[in-house]
Every structure is written in structure tokens, then in C-alpha cells.
Amino acid sequence: MTLKEAIQKADFQRPNLIDEEIKAHWVMSLECEIAELMKIDIPECLWPDDQELLMPSPKDEIYVLYLMSKIDLTNEEVDVYQNDAVTANQAITEAKQWWYRLYGNPTAKYVRV
């Protein structure tokens, strides 16, 4: 998934007036956590250029879920935010565990295709 795709998918599910650059930086804050997990350099936010995100499919939905929770928080949709935050945090934890099981040992190689 690319950065712009994540933003578009979140915007479709949570229409909002938040600047796309802000949402790009939110995604990149999560991307820093993913880069740490993968033991690679923290990627630079290239906004407004598009960039491929690190977590591969099928776990790349974490970016959309995370964005939706941040949009809800910003819009002060507290009840929706609480549900979305739990869902996003669960998905992020599961995605990190999935990645680590597949690629986390020192002999495994992570190859992006």
C-alpha cells in the first residue's frame, strides 16, 4: 500500500477536512515503529510525493485503521475514537507479531516485492 492509498481509504471511510499533509505525517509516525521492528532506517516523509509503506499485504490495513482513529480523535468523536483505537492497536500488534514470526529472526531476509 502506498501513503496516498492509505489516506484515500481512510478518507473514504471517515470523510474529513484534515489536511492531507497532517495525515501523511500521522502515517509516517506509525511507519517509524514499523521501521524499528524491521531494524531498518526510519524512512523520510516524502509528501506530497507518494511512497510505498513498509508493512506488506495482508497486514497493511494497519495504516488505514490508524488514520481512522486519528481522524476520529481530531474530530472529537470520542466514542468512535475509542472503538477505532482499540481496533487499530490490536491490528498493529498482530501485524508486528506476524512480521516478526516471518522475518524477525536473524537468518530470515525481508524482501519487498
Backbone as XML, in Angstrom:
<?xml version="1.0"?>
<chain id="A" units="angstrom">
  <residue number="1" name="MET">
    <atom name="N" x="0.858" y="-1.174" z="0.000"/>
    <atom name="CA" x="0.000" y="0.000" z="0.000"/>
    <atom name="C" x="0.900" y="1.231" z="0.000"/>
  </residue>
  <residue number="2" name="THR">
    <atom name="N" x="0.448" y="2.248" z="-0.681"/>
    <atom name="CA" x="1.203" y="3.492" z="-0.684"/>
    <atom name="C" x="0.603" y="4.459" z="0.341"/>
  </residue>
  <residue number="3" name="LEU">
    <atom name="N" x="1.343" y="5.493" z="0.625"/>
    <atom name="CA" x="0.891" y="6.518" z="1.560"/>
    <atom name="C" x="-0.411" y="7.153" z="1.073"/>
  </residue>
  <residue number="4" name="LYS">
    <atom name="N" x="-0.461" y="7.499" z="-0.196"/>
    <atom name="CA" x="-1.675" y="8.130" z="-0.734"/>
    <atom name="C" x="-2.865" y="7.171" z="-0.718"/>
  </residue>
  <residue number="5" name="GLU">
    <atom name="N" x="-2.634" y="5.899" z="-0.980"/>
    <atom name="CA" x="-3.727" y="4.921" z="-0.922"/>
    <atom name="C" x="-4.291" y="4.818" z="0.492"/>
  </residue>
  <residue number="6" name="ALA">
    <atom name="N" x="-3.415" y="4.809" z="1.483"/>
    <atom name="CA" x="-3.868" y="4.737" z="2.870"/>
    <atom name="C" x="-4.733" y="5.943" z="3.223"/>
  </residue>
  <residue number="7" name="ILE">
    <atom name="N" x="-4.297" y="7.111" z="2.814"/>
    <atom name="CA" x="-5.056" y="8.331" z="3.087"/>
    <atom name="C" x="-6.399" y="8.297" z="2.372"/>
  </residue>
  <residue number="8" name="GLN">
    <atom name="N" x="-6.408" y="7.887" z="1.119"/>
    <atom name="CA" x="-7.660" y="7.826" z="0.356"/>
    <atom name="C" x="-8.651" y="6.849" z="0.985"/>
  </residue>
  <residue number="9" name="LYS">
    <atom name="N" x="-8.162" y="5.692" z="1.404"/>
    <atom name="CA" x="-9.048" y="4.693" z="2.011"/>
    <atom name="C" x="-9.616" y="5.189" z="3.338"/>
  </residue>
  <residue number="10" name="ALA">
    <atom name="N" x="-8.788" y="5.834" z="4.143"/>
    <atom name="CA" x="-9.268" y="6.373" z="5.420"/>
    <atom name="C" x="-10.263" y="7.508" z="5.187"/>
  </residue>
  <residue number="11" name="ASP">
    <atom name="N" x="-9.967" y="8.375" z="4.221"/>
    <atom name="CA" x="-10.877" y="9.482" z="3.912"/>
    <atom name="C" x="-12.227" y="8.979" z="3.413"/>
  </residue>
  <residue number="12" name="PHE">
    <atom name="N" x="-12.222" y="7.880" z="2.671"/>
    <atom name="CA" x="-13.472" y="7.313" z="2.172"/>
    <atom name="C" x="-14.340" y="6.839" z="3.336"/>
  </residue>
  <residue number="13" name="GLN">
    <atom name="N" x="-13.700" y="6.236" z="4.336"/>
    <atom name="CA" x="-14.448" y="5.702" z="5.478"/>
    <atom name="C" x="-14.752" y="6.757" z="6.537"/>
  </residue>
  <residue number="14" name="ARG">
    <atom name="N" x="-13.912" y="7.768" z="6.611"/>
    <atom name="CA" x="-14.103" y="8.847" z="7.578"/>
    <atom name="C" x="-13.926" y="10.192" z="6.861"/>
  </residue>
  <residue number="15" name="PRO">
    <atom name="N" x="-14.949" y="10.640" z="6.125"/>
    <atom name="CA" x="-14.823" y="11.937" z="5.446"/>
    <atom name="C" x="-14.431" y="13.018" z="6.454"/>
  </residue>
  <residue number="16" name="ASN">
    <atom name="N" x="-13.506" y="13.874" z="6.035"/>
    <atom name="CA" x="-12.969" y="14.875" z="6.965"/>
    <atom name="C" x="-12.375" y="16.045" z="6.200"/>
  </residue>
  <residue number="17" name="LEU">
    <atom name="N" x="-12.021" y="17.094" z="6.937"/>
    <atom name="CA" x="-11.413" y="18.287" z="6.342"/>
    <atom name="C" x="-9.964" y="18.454" z="6.777"/>
  </residue>
  <residue number="18" name="ILE">
    <atom name="N" x="-9.367" y="17.418" z="7.318"/>
    <atom name="CA" x="-7.986" y="17.483" z="7.811"/>
    <atom name="C" x="-7.036" y="17.489" z="6.623"/>
  </residue>
  <residue number="19" name="ASP">
    <atom name="N" x="-6.046" y="18.340" z="6.685"/>
    <atom name="CA" x="-5.058" y="18.463" z="5.620"/>
    <atom name="C" x="-4.340" y="17.134" z="5.378"/>
  </residue>
  <residue number="20" name="GLU">
    <atom name="N" x="-4.158" y="16.789" z="4.117"/>
    <atom name="CA" x="-3.516" y="15.521" z="3.776"/>
    <atom name="C" x="-2.074" y="15.444" z="4.279"/>
  </residue>
  <residue number="21" name="GLU">
    <atom name="N" x="-1.401" y="16.555" z="4.356"/>
    <atom name="CA" x="-0.023" y="16.546" z="4.853"/>
    <atom name="C" x="0.020" y="16.114" z="6.323"/>
  </residue>
  <residue number="22" name="ILE">
    <atom name="N" x="-0.946" y="16.549" z="7.098"/>
    <atom name="CA" x="-1.028" y="16.131" z="8.501"/>
    <atom name="C" x="-1.245" y="14.623" z="8.569"/>
  </residue>
  <residue number="23" name="LYS">
    <atom name="N" x="-2.169" y="14.124" z="7.747"/>
    <atom name="CA" x="-2.427" y="12.680" z="7.741"/>
    <atom name="C" x="-1.196" y="11.906" z="7.284"/>
  </residue>
  <residue number="24" name="ALA">
    <atom name="N" x="-0.446" y="12.450" z="6.345"/>
    <atom name="CA" x="0.786" y="11.793" z="5.890"/>
    <atom name="C" x="1.774" y="11.680" z="7.047"/>
  </residue>
  <residue number="25" name="HIS">
    <atom name="N" x="1.890" y="12.718" z="7.842"/>
    <atom name="CA" x="2.806" y="12.670" z="8.989"/>
    <atom name="C" x="2.318" y="11.703" z="10.062"/>
  </residue>
  <residue number="26" name="TRP">
    <atom name="N" x="1.017" y="11.579" z="10.220"/>
    <atom name="CA" x="0.488" y="10.579" z="11.153"/>
    <atom name="C" x="0.886" y="9.175" z="10.707"/>
  </residue>
  <residue number="27" name="VAL">
    <atom name="N" x="0.697" y="8.898" z="9.420"/>
    <atom name="CA" x="1.068" y="7.579" z="8.898"/>
    <atom name="C" x="2.563" y="7.343" z="9.091"/>
  </residue>
  <residue number="28" name="MET">
    <atom name="N" x="3.364" y="8.352" z="8.855"/>
    <atom name="CA" x="4.810" y="8.183" z="8.962"/>
    <atom name="C" x="5.242" y="7.984" z="10.412"/>
  </residue>
  <residue number="29" name="SER">
    <atom name="N" x="4.467" y="8.452" z="11.376"/>
    <atom name="CA" x="4.803" y="8.165" z="12.776"/>
    <atom name="C" x="4.627" y="6.670" z="13.055"/>
  </residue>
  <residue number="30" name="LEU">
    <atom name="N" x="3.594" y="6.066" z="12.496"/>
    <atom name="CA" x="3.425" y="4.620" z="12.602"/>
    <atom name="C" x="4.524" y="3.916" z="11.809"/>
  </residue>
  <residue number="31" name="GLU">
    <atom name="N" x="4.880" y="4.457" z="10.671"/>
    <atom name="CA" x="5.926" y="3.870" z="9.829"/>
    <atom name="C" x="7.264" y="3.809" z="10.571"/>
  </residue>
  <residue number="32" name="CYS">
    <atom name="N" x="7.517" y="4.761" z="11.447"/>
    <atom name="CA" x="8.740" y="4.730" z="12.264"/>
    <atom name="C" x="8.756" y="3.499" z="13.169"/>
  </residue>
  <residue number="33" name="GLU">
    <atom name="N" x="7.619" y="3.169" z="13.756"/>
    <atom name="CA" x="7.530" y="1.966" z="14.589"/>
    <atom name="C" x="7.794" y="0.709" z="13.761"/>
  </residue>
  <residue number="34" name="ILE">
    <atom name="N" x="7.249" y="0.687" z="12.558"/>
    <atom name="CA" x="7.429" y="-0.475" z="11.690"/>
    <atom name="C" x="8.900" y="-0.586" z="11.277"/>
  </residue>
  <residue number="35" name="ALA">
    <atom name="N" x="9.523" y="0.522" z="10.972"/>
    <atom name="CA" x="10.944" y="0.505" z="10.593"/>
    <atom name="C" x="11.804" y="-0.003" z="11.744"/>
  </residue>
  <residue number="36" name="GLU">
    <atom name="N" x="11.476" y="0.396" z="12.966"/>
    <atom name="CA" x="12.209" y="-0.108" z="14.138"/>
    <atom name="C" x="12.072" y="-1.614" z="14.258"/>
  </residue>
  <residue number="37" name="LEU">
    <atom name="N" x="10.864" y="-2.124" z="14.078"/>
    <atom name="CA" x="10.616" y="-3.555" z="14.123"/>
    <atom name="C" x="11.471" y="-4.274" z="13.079"/>
  </residue>
  <residue number="38" name="MET">
    <atom name="N" x="11.539" y="-3.694" z="11.889"/>
    <atom name="CA" x="12.265" y="-4.315" z="10.783"/>
    <atom name="C" x="13.771" y="-4.071" z="10.846"/>
  </residue>
  <residue number="39" name="LYS">
    <atom name="N" x="14.163" y="-3.255" z="11.843"/>
    <atom name="CA" x="15.582" y="-2.920" z="12.025"/>
    <atom name="C" x="16.179" y="-2.294" z="10.769"/>
  </residue>
  <residue number="40" name="ILE">
    <atom name="N" x="15.432" y="-1.326" z="10.231"/>
    <atom name="CA" x="15.912" y="-0.579" z="9.076"/>
    <atom name="C" x="15.854" y="0.910" z="9.409"/>
  </residue>
  <residue number="41" name="ASP">
    <atom name="N" x="16.496" y="1.713" z="8.575"/>
    <atom name="CA" x="16.489" y="3.155" z="8.796"/>
    <atom name="C" x="15.069" y="3.700" z="8.734"/>
  </residue>
  <residue number="42" name="ILE">
    <atom name="N" x="14.803" y="4.667" z="9.575"/>
    <atom name="CA" x="13.486" y="5.294" z="9.606"/>
    <atom name="C" x="13.297" y="6.070" z="8.310"/>
  </residue>
  <residue number="43" name="PRO">
    <atom name="N" x="12.220" y="5.763" z="7.588"/>
    <atom name="CA" x="12.010" y="6.429" z="6.296"/>
    <atom name="C" x="11.619" y="7.892" z="6.468"/>
  </residue>
  <residue number="44" name="GLU">
    <atom name="N" x="12.010" y="8.664" z="5.513"/>
    <atom name="CA" x="11.683" y="10.082" z="5.476"/>
    <atom name="C" x="10.306" y="10.249" z="4.846"/>
  </residue>
  <residue number="45" name="CYS">
    <atom name="N" x="9.540" y="11.206" z="5.341"/>
    <atom name="CA" x="8.240" y="11.503" z="4.745"/>
    <atom name="C" x="8.486" y="12.315" z="3.476"/>
  </residue>
  <residue number="46" name="LEU">
    <atom name="N" x="8.088" y="11.776" z="2.341"/>
    <atom name="CA" x="8.341" y="12.420" z="1.054"/>
    <atom name="C" x="7.130" y="13.189" z="0.525"/>
  </residue>
  <residue number="47" name="TRP">
    <atom name="N" x="6.152" y="13.429" z="1.394"/>
    <atom name="CA" x="4.936" y="14.107" z="0.979"/>
    <atom name="C" x="5.269" y="15.417" z="0.298"/>
  </residue>
  <residue number="48" name="PRO">
    <atom name="N" x="4.655" y="15.803" z="-0.806"/>
    <atom name="CA" x="3.458" y="15.243" z="-1.414"/>
    <atom name="C" x="3.731" y="14.095" z="-2.399"/>
  </residue>
  <residue number="49" name="ASP">
    <atom name="N" x="4.987" y="13.700" z="-2.555"/>
    <atom name="CA" x="5.255" y="12.528" z="-3.395"/>
    <atom name="C" x="4.705" y="11.291" z="-2.700"/>
  </residue>
  <residue number="50" name="ASP">
    <atom name="N" x="4.299" y="10.323" z="-3.488"/>
    <atom name="CA" x="3.779" y="9.079" z="-2.936"/>
    <atom name="C" x="4.945" y="8.163" z="-2.596"/>
  </residue>
  <residue number="51" name="GLN">
    <atom name="N" x="4.739" y="7.290" z="-1.653"/>
    <atom name="CA" x="5.767" y="6.317" z="-1.311"/>
    <atom name="C" x="5.122" y="5.036" z="-0.821"/>
  </residue>
  <residue number="52" name="GLU">
    <atom name="N" x="5.814" y="3.939" z="-1.087"/>
    <atom name="CA" x="5.355" y="2.620" z="-0.654"/>
    <atom name="C" x="5.591" y="2.504" z="0.848"/>
  </residue>
  <residue number="53" name="LEU">
    <atom name="N" x="4.614" y="1.969" z="1.563"/>
    <atom name="CA" x="4.740" y="1.784" z="3.003"/>
    <atom name="C" x="5.371" y="0.425" z="3.297"/>
  </residue>
  <residue number="54" name="LEU">
    <atom name="N" x="5.965" y="0.290" z="4.475"/>
    <atom name="CA" x="6.781" y="-0.877" z="4.785"/>
    <atom name="C" x="6.005" y="-2.162" z="5.063"/>
  </residue>
  <residue number="55" name="MET">
    <atom name="N" x="4.904" y="-2.070" z="5.802"/>
    <atom name="CA" x="4.194" y="-3.294" z="6.179"/>
    <atom name="C" x="3.508" y="-3.870" z="4.940"/>
  </residue>
  <residue number="56" name="PRO">
    <atom name="N" x="3.853" y="-5.112" z="4.588"/>
    <atom name="CA" x="3.276" y="-5.696" z="3.376"/>
    <atom name="C" x="1.846" y="-6.193" z="3.587"/>
  </residue>
  <residue number="57" name="SER">
    <atom name="N" x="1.187" y="-6.432" z="2.471"/>
    <atom name="CA" x="-0.121" y="-7.065" z="2.495"/>
    <atom name="C" x="0.068" y="-8.492" z="3.009"/>
  </residue>
  <residue number="58" name="PRO">
    <atom name="N" x="-0.800" y="-9.018" z="3.767"/>
    <atom name="CA" x="-2.165" y="-8.585" z="4.039"/>
    <atom name="C" x="-2.303" y="-7.738" z="5.293"/>
  </residue>
  <residue number="59" name="LYS">
    <atom name="N" x="-1.217" y="-7.331" z="5.892"/>
    <atom name="CA" x="-1.284" y="-6.597" z="7.162"/>
    <atom name="C" x="-1.205" y="-5.083" z="6.988"/>
  </residue>
  <residue number="60" name="ASP">
    <atom name="N" x="-1.202" y="-4.594" z="5.769"/>
    <atom name="CA" x="-1.065" y="-3.163" z="5.531"/>
    <atom name="C" x="-2.307" y="-2.348" z="5.881"/>
  </residue>
  <residue number="61" name="GLU">
    <atom name="N" x="-3.394" y="-3.013" z="6.254"/>
    <atom name="CA" x="-4.597" y="-2.286" z="6.659"/>
    <atom name="C" x="-4.379" y="-1.496" z="7.949"/>
  </residue>
  <residue number="62" name="ILE">
    <atom name="N" x="-3.275" y="-1.766" z="8.637"/>
    <atom name="CA" x="-2.989" y="-1.038" z="9.876"/>
    <atom name="C" x="-2.914" y="0.462" z="9.648"/>
  </residue>
  <residue number="63" name="TYR">
    <atom name="N" x="-2.419" y="0.871" z="8.488"/>
    <atom name="CA" x="-2.277" y="2.301" z="8.207"/>
    <atom name="C" x="-3.648" y="2.976" z="8.112"/>
  </residue>
  <residue number="64" name="VAL">
    <atom name="N" x="-4.590" y="2.330" z="7.488"/>
    <atom name="CA" x="-5.943" y="2.883" z="7.345"/>
    <atom name="C" x="-6.633" y="2.928" z="8.707"/>
  </residue>
  <residue number="65" name="LEU">
    <atom name="N" x="-6.539" y="1.838" z="9.460"/>
    <atom name="CA" x="-7.162" y="1.798" z="10.790"/>
    <atom name="C" x="-6.566" y="2.859" z="11.711"/>
  </residue>
  <residue number="66" name="TYR">
    <atom name="N" x="-5.254" y="3.031" z="11.657"/>
    <atom name="CA" x="-4.586" y="4.034" z="12.475"/>
    <atom name="C" x="-5.057" y="5.435" z="12.086"/>
  </residue>
  <residue number="67" name="LEU">
    <atom name="N" x="-5.100" y="5.698" z="10.793"/>
    <atom name="CA" x="-5.570" y="7.005" z="10.324"/>
    <atom name="C" x="-7.003" y="7.280" z="10.745"/>
  </residue>
  <residue number="68" name="MET">
    <atom name="N" x="-7.869" y="6.289" z="10.630"/>
    <atom name="CA" x="-9.258" y="6.477" z="11.022"/>
    <atom name="C" x="-9.364" y="6.859" z="12.503"/>
  </residue>
  <residue number="69" name="SER">
    <atom name="N" x="-8.558" y="6.225" z="13.348"/>
    <atom name="CA" x="-8.611" y="6.564" z="14.771"/>
    <atom name="C" x="-8.097" y="7.988" z="15.013"/>
  </residue>
  <residue number="70" name="LYS">
    <atom name="N" x="-7.053" y="8.387" z="14.289"/>
    <atom name="CA" x="-6.529" y="9.755" z="14.448"/>
    <atom name="C" x="-7.544" y="10.792" z="13.952"/>
  </residue>
  <residue number="71" name="ILE">
    <atom name="N" x="-8.235" y="10.488" z="12.872"/>
    <atom name="CA" x="-9.272" y="11.387" z="12.359"/>
    <atom name="C" x="-10.386" y="11.530" z="13.386"/>
  </residue>
  <residue number="72" name="ASP">
    <atom name="N" x="-10.831" y="10.412" z="13.954"/>
    <atom name="CA" x="-11.882" y="10.457" z="14.983"/>
    <atom name="C" x="-11.454" y="11.287" z="16.187"/>
  </residue>
  <residue number="73" name="LEU">
    <atom name="N" x="-10.223" y="11.112" z="16.623"/>
    <atom name="CA" x="-9.725" y="11.871" z="17.768"/>
    <atom name="C" x="-9.704" y="13.365" z="17.461"/>
  </residue>
  <residue number="74" name="THR">
    <atom name="N" x="-9.203" y="13.712" z="16.297"/>
    <atom name="CA" x="-9.129" y="15.118" z="15.903"/>
    <atom name="C" x="-10.517" y="15.744" z="15.797"/>
  </residue>
  <residue number="75" name="ASN">
    <atom name="N" x="-11.467" y="14.968" z="15.312"/>
    <atom name="CA" x="-12.841" y="15.462" z="15.174"/>
    <atom name="C" x="-13.651" y="15.340" z="16.463"/>
  </residue>
  <residue number="76" name="GLU">
    <atom name="N" x="-12.993" y="14.923" z="17.535"/>
    <atom name="CA" x="-13.603" y="14.800" z="18.852"/>
    <atom name="C" x="-14.800" y="13.846" z="18.855"/>
  </residue>
  <residue number="77" name="GLU">
    <atom name="N" x="-14.700" y="12.805" z="18.050"/>
    <atom name="CA" x="-15.691" y="11.729" z="18.028"/>
    <atom name="C" x="-15.226" y="10.675" z="19.030"/>
  </residue>
  <residue number="78" name="VAL">
    <atom name="N" x="-15.401" y="10.975" z="20.305"/>
    <atom name="CA" x="-14.772" y="10.203" z="21.376"/>
    <atom name="C" x="-15.199" y="8.738" z="21.386"/>
  </residue>
  <residue number="79" name="ASP">
    <atom name="N" x="-16.479" y="8.473" z="21.284"/>
    <atom name="CA" x="-16.939" y="7.077" z="21.323"/>
    <atom name="C" x="-16.403" y="6.281" z="20.138"/>
  </residue>
  <residue number="80" name="VAL">
    <atom name="N" x="-16.470" y="6.872" z="18.960"/>
    <atom name="CA" x="-15.964" y="6.196" z="17.762"/>
    <atom name="C" x="-14.453" y="6.031" z="17.872"/>
  </residue>
  <residue number="81" name="TYR">
    <atom name="N" x="-13.772" y="7.076" z="18.370"/>
    <atom name="CA" x="-12.319" y="7.008" z="18.534"/>
    <atom name="C" x="-11.919" y="5.840" z="19.428"/>
  </residue>
  <residue number="82" name="GLN">
    <atom name="N" x="-12.611" y="5.682" z="20.549"/>
    <atom name="CA" x="-12.245" y="4.616" z="21.480"/>
    <atom name="C" x="-12.338" y="3.245" z="20.815"/>
  </residue>
  <residue number="83" name="ASN">
    <atom name="N" x="-13.382" y="3.024" z="20.055"/>
    <atom name="CA" x="-13.517" y="1.752" z="19.343"/>
    <atom name="C" x="-12.446" y="1.599" z="18.269"/>
  </residue>
  <residue number="84" name="ASP">
    <atom name="N" x="-12.228" y="2.659" z="17.497"/>
    <atom name="CA" x="-11.225" y="2.598" z="16.431"/>
    <atom name="C" x="-9.819" y="2.457" z="16.975"/>
  </residue>
  <residue number="85" name="ALA">
    <atom name="N" x="-9.535" y="3.094" z="18.103"/>
    <atom name="CA" x="-8.200" y="2.994" z="18.693"/>
    <atom name="C" x="-7.910" y="1.564" z="19.142"/>
  </residue>
  <residue number="86" name="VAL">
    <atom name="N" x="-8.895" y="0.923" z="19.753"/>
    <atom name="CA" x="-8.719" y="-0.469" z="20.176"/>
    <atom name="C" x="-8.491" y="-1.356" z="18.948"/>
  </residue>
  <residue number="87" name="THR">
    <atom name="N" x="-9.312" y="-1.167" z="17.934"/>
    <atom name="CA" x="-9.183" y="-1.958" z="16.712"/>
    <atom name="C" x="-7.829" y="-1.734" z="16.052"/>
  </residue>
  <residue number="88" name="ALA">
    <atom name="N" x="-7.409" y="-0.480" z="15.935"/>
    <atom name="CA" x="-6.126" y="-0.163" z="15.309"/>
    <atom name="C" x="-4.964" y="-0.732" z="16.113"/>
  </residue>
  <residue number="89" name="ASN">
    <atom name="N" x="-4.993" y="-0.553" z="17.421"/>
    <atom name="CA" x="-3.898" y="-1.062" z="18.257"/>
    <atom name="C" x="-3.803" y="-2.584" z="18.187"/>
  </residue>
  <residue number="90" name="GLN">
    <atom name="N" x="-4.941" y="-3.245" z="18.167"/>
    <atom name="CA" x="-4.950" y="-4.705" z="18.034"/>
    <atom name="C" x="-4.357" y="-5.138" z="16.697"/>
  </residue>
  <residue number="91" name="ALA">
    <atom name="N" x="-4.764" y="-4.467" z="15.633"/>
    <atom name="CA" x="-4.270" y="-4.806" z="14.296"/>
    <atom name="C" x="-2.771" y="-4.533" z="14.171"/>
  </residue>
  <residue number="92" name="ILE">
    <atom name="N" x="-2.309" y="-3.440" z="14.769"/>
    <atom name="CA" x="-0.885" y="-3.104" z="14.725"/>
    <atom name="C" x="-0.074" y="-4.153" z="15.477"/>
  </residue>
  <residue number="93" name="THR">
    <atom name="N" x="-0.544" y="-4.535" z="16.651"/>
    <atom name="CA" x="0.141" y="-5.571" z="17.424"/>
    <atom name="C" x="0.192" y="-6.878" z="16.653"/>
  </residue>
  <residue number="94" name="GLU">
    <atom name="N" x="-0.936" y="-7.279" z="16.070"/>
    <atom name="CA" x="-0.985" y="-8.520" z="15.297"/>
    <atom name="C" x="-0.066" y="-8.452" z="14.077"/>
  </residue>
  <residue number="95" name="ALA">
    <atom name="N" x="-0.034" y="-7.301" z="13.402"/>
    <atom name="CA" x="0.821" y="-7.148" z="12.222"/>
    <atom name="C" x="2.293" y="-7.235" z="12.603"/>
  </residue>
  <residue number="96" name="LYS">
    <atom name="N" x="2.646" y="-6.617" z="13.711"/>
    <atom name="CA" x="4.045" y="-6.690" z="14.173"/>
    <atom name="C" x="4.430" y="-8.125" z="14.525"/>
  </residue>
  <residue number="97" name="GLN">
    <atom name="N" x="3.535" y="-8.822" z="15.208"/>
    <atom name="CA" x="3.810" y="-10.221" z="15.565"/>
    <atom name="C" x="3.918" y="-11.092" z="14.311"/>
  </residue>
  <residue number="98" name="TRP">
    <atom name="N" x="3.032" y="-10.863" z="13.364"/>
    <atom name="CA" x="3.061" y="-11.607" z="12.101"/>
    <atom name="C" x="4.389" y="-11.384" z="11.384"/>
  </residue>
  <residue number="99" name="TRP">
    <atom name="N" x="4.781" y="-10.124" z="11.272"/>
    <atom name="CA" x="6.035" y="-9.818" z="10.571"/>
    <atom name="C" x="7.209" y="-10.469" z="11.296"/>
  </residue>
  <residue number="100" name="TYR">
    <atom name="N" x="7.217" y="-10.365" z="12.612"/>
    <atom name="CA" x="8.340" y="-10.925" z="13.369"/>
    <atom name="C" x="8.409" y="-12.441" z="13.217"/>
  </residue>
  <residue number="101" name="ARG">
    <atom name="N" x="7.249" y="-13.099" z="13.222"/>
    <atom name="CA" x="7.256" y="-14.554" z="13.026"/>
    <atom name="C" x="7.843" y="-14.931" z="11.668"/>
  </residue>
  <residue number="102" name="LEU">
    <atom name="N" x="7.540" y="-14.155" z="10.632"/>
    <atom name="CA" x="8.013" y="-14.476" z="9.291"/>
    <atom name="C" x="9.445" y="-14.022" z="9.025"/>
  </residue>
  <residue number="103" name="TYR">
    <atom name="N" x="9.796" y="-12.841" z="9.525"/>
    <atom name="CA" x="11.057" y="-12.228" z="9.117"/>
    <atom name="C" x="11.967" y="-11.804" z="10.266"/>
  </residue>
  <residue number="104" name="GLY">
    <atom name="N" x="11.521" y="-12.015" z="11.496"/>
    <atom name="CA" x="12.227" y="-11.442" z="12.630"/>
    <atom name="C" x="13.502" y="-12.122" z="13.052"/>
  </residue>
  <residue number="105" name="ASN">
    <atom name="N" x="13.719" y="-13.353" z="12.630"/>
    <atom name="CA" x="14.948" y="-13.987" z="13.082"/>
    <atom name="C" x="16.118" y="-13.532" z="12.207"/>
  </residue>
  <residue number="106" name="PRO">
    <atom name="N" x="17.327" y="-13.576" z="12.741"/>
    <atom name="CA" x="18.485" y="-13.015" z="12.040"/>
    <atom name="C" x="18.814" y="-13.703" z="10.709"/>
  </residue>
  <residue number="107" name="THR">
    <atom name="N" x="18.366" y="-14.918" z="10.513"/>
    <atom name="CA" x="18.706" y="-15.600" z="9.262"/>
    <atom name="C" x="17.667" y="-15.358" z="8.178"/>
  </residue>
  <residue number="108" name="ALA">
    <atom name="N" x="16.503" y="-14.856" z="8.553"/>
    <atom name="CA" x="15.466" y="-14.591" z="7.550"/>
    <atom name="C" x="15.759" y="-13.276" z="6.852"/>
  </residue>
  <residue number="109" name="LYS">
    <atom name="N" x="15.359" y="-13.169" z="5.631"/>
    <atom name="CA" x="15.534" y="-11.937" z="4.856"/>
    <atom name="C" x="14.155" y="-11.402" z="4.497"/>
  </residue>
  <residue number="110" name="TYR">
    <atom name="N" x="13.981" y="-10.114" z="4.704"/>
    <atom name="CA" x="12.736" y="-9.468" z="4.296"/>
    <atom name="C" x="12.967" y="-8.900" z="2.905"/>
  </residue>
  <residue number="111" name="VAL">
    <atom name="N" x="12.192" y="-9.356" z="1.963"/>
    <atom name="CA" x="12.325" y="-8.887" z="0.597"/>
    <atom name="C" x="11.001" y="-8.298" z="0.160"/>
  </residue>
  <residue number="112" name="ARG">
    <atom name="N" x="11.003" y="-7.041" z="-0.187"/>
    <atom name="CA" x="9.790" y="-6.396" z="-0.649"/>
    <atom name="C" x="9.646" y="-6.660" z="-2.146"/>
  </residue>
  <residue number="113" name="VAL">
    <atom name="N" x="8.464" y="-7.089" z="-2.546"/>
    <atom name="CA" x="8.215" y="-7.341" z="-3.973"/>
    <atom name="C" x="7.219" y="-6.342" z="-4.524"/>
  </residue>
</chain>
